[in-house]
Amino acid sequence: MEFDLAYLAAQWPALMRGLWLTIQVSALSIVLSIAVGLCGAAIRVLQVPVLDKVVVGYVEFIRNTPLLAQLFFIFYGLPGLGLKLSLFWSGVLSLTLWAGAYQIENIRGGLETVGKGLREAAFSLGLSPWRFFRLVAAPMAVRVGLPSMLNTSISLLKNSSYLQAIGLAELTFVAIDRISMDFRTIEMFAAICVIYLALVLTLSFFASRLEYRLNTPFRT
């Protein structure tokens, strides 16, 4: 079977629609997972009673169960409990919960680099624990943990392809759908590989620029 550029060009609009949905669900999930990570890491570091144990249990559960099983539970299981979500929001919720567990540990690792002396100095100036976390510890933790946070975000972007299993018409779903009808496997898989590579490289570029800006005050 020869590579058919004409066929790929004809399917390009459909692939772009799938790409746009992939970007939407991934971008929203990345932002929400970082928010989950910040809240969870704050609870862990500040050792909030009860909630600390809940966060630990959440992290262990997510990290020790398959993402696909979590996705199926959210889409097929939650309606049985009275909570029915759309395809889009089921995908966003599953990716957010999955990546959020890893972001908690990424940010918590960054928080461990905040020295005890800095914490004591902040408290001596009258900062409350939460203000110390928001104004001092969190910015430093994000700067230190940015590489690992980027890795988790890239994994989230690639794992968005799992959403085709519940019928969300994202990039991989479109490719599989076209293969099932036209049997043009080489064209479709080559196209989505190149597109995913471009997405990851773009995300890495912006993250590297952010890391450069955050490290500006610390360069000699």
N, C-alpha and C positions, 0 to 999 in steps of 0.2 A: 504494500500500500504506500503510495507516494504522499508526501506532505502537500496538502491542497490549500494554498494561500487564499484562493477565491472563496473556498468554503469558510475559512476562518474569518475573512473580511465580512462575509454575509452574517456570521453569528456574532460579530463584534458588538453591535448594539445591545444584544441580550446579555453578553458578558459584562458590559459596562453597567447595566442595571443591577446585575448581581454584585458587581464591585461596589457600587454606591451603597447598597444595603449592607455589605460587609463592613465598609468604612463607618457607617452609622452605628451599627451594633457594637463594633469594636471600640470606637472612640468613646461612646457613652459608657461602655463597660470599664474601660481603662480609667476614666475619671472617677466613676463610682467606686471602683476597687481601691484606688488610692485613698479616697475618703474613708472607706472601711478600714484600710490599713492604718491610717492616722488615728482614727478613733480606737481601734483595737490595740495598737501599740501604746497609746496613752493610758488605756485601762490597765494594760500589763505592767507598764513602768511605774505608774502611780499606785498599783496594787489596790484597785478599788474592790472592796469586799463583794463577794458573790459574782459580780460581773467579771472579775479576773478569771474565775474558774470557768465561767461560761465561754469566754474567749478562748481559753486553752482547749476546752472540749470542741469548740467549733473548728479551730485550726487543725486539731488532730483528726477530726472526722473528715474534713475536706481533703487533707493531704493523704489520707489512707484509703480513700474510695475513688473509683474511676469517675472521671468527668462525665462520661457518657451515661453512667448510672445516675448521677446527680441530675443530668439534663432530663432523662426519662422520668425521674421521680417528680421533678418540677412540672413537666408538661402533662404527664399522664396521671401522676399521683395526687397532686394538689387539688385538681377538680373534685376528687373523691372526698376531700376534706372541706369542700365548699369554696375553694379559691381557684377560679379559672382565669388564666392569663392568655393573652394573644401569643401567636408564634414569636413576634418580635420581642415582647417583654419577657417571655419564658427564656429566650436566648440571652437577653441582657441580664436577667437575674442569675441564671446558671453561671455565666462567665464572670459576673461580678463576685458572686460568692466564692467561686473557685480561685480567682486571682486575688481576691481580698485576703484570703487566708495566708497566701504567700507574701503579700505586701505587708501584712502585720509583722511577719518575721523579718522582712527586709528592713523595715523602718525601725523595728525594735533593735536590730543589730546596729543601726546607726545611732540610736539613742544610747547604746552602751558605751559609745566613744565620748559622750559628754562627761567631762570630768566632775568628780564629786565637789572639787573646789568651786567650779563654776556654779553648780547648783546651790552651794552654801552662800556664795556671793549674791546670787539672785534673791534668795530668801532673806538675806540680811538687808536687802534694799526694799523689802516689803512686798515682793511678788508672791502671789498665791501659787500653789502647785500647778493649777491649770494655766495661769498666765505665764509661768516659767516654761511650761511645755509649749504653749502657742508662740511665744515671742523669742524664746532662746533655743530650747531643745529641738523642736520640730524643724526649724530651718537648717540647723546643723545636721540633724539626722537625715534629712532629705538629700543634702549635698553629699554626705558620705555614702548613703545607700542608693544613690541614683543609678549606678551601674546594675545592681541586682534588681532594682525596680524596673529598669529598662528590659532586662532579660525576661521578667515576668510579663511585662506588657507585650513583648514580642511573642511569647508563648501564647498569650491570650489571643492575639491577632491570628496566629496560625490555627489555634484551637477553635476559632469561629467556624471553621469548616465542618466541625461536628454538628452544627446546627442544621445541616442538610438532612440529618437523620430524623428530625421532627417535621420536615417539610418547609423550612424557611428558605425562600428563594434567594439565598446569597450566592456568592461566586461559585462555590463548589457544586451547589445544587443545580445551578444552570448548566455547568459542564456535564454533570452526570445525566441530567435530563436530555441534553443533546446527544450524548453518546448512546443512550437507550433508544433514541429514535433513528439516528443516522449512522451509528457505529464508527464514528470518526474519532477514535480514541487518541491517536497521536496528536492531532491538532488541538483537541480540547485540553488534554493534560499538559501539553507544552505551553499553551496559552496561560492557564491558571498558575503554572509554576513561575513563569516570567512575571505575572502580575503580583503574585505573593512576594516574590523576591524584590520587586520594585517597592511594594508597600513596606517591607521590613527595612530596606535600605533607607527609605524616606524617614521612617520613624527613628531609625538609628541616627540619621543626620541631625534631626531636630533635637534629639536627646543629647548628642555630643555638643551641639551649640549651647544648649542650656547648661550642661556641665561646665563648659568653658566659661560662661558668664558667672556661674556660681563660684568658680574657683579663682576669679579675677583678683579679689582682695588678698588671696593667700599666695599669689605668685610673687617671687622676688624680682 
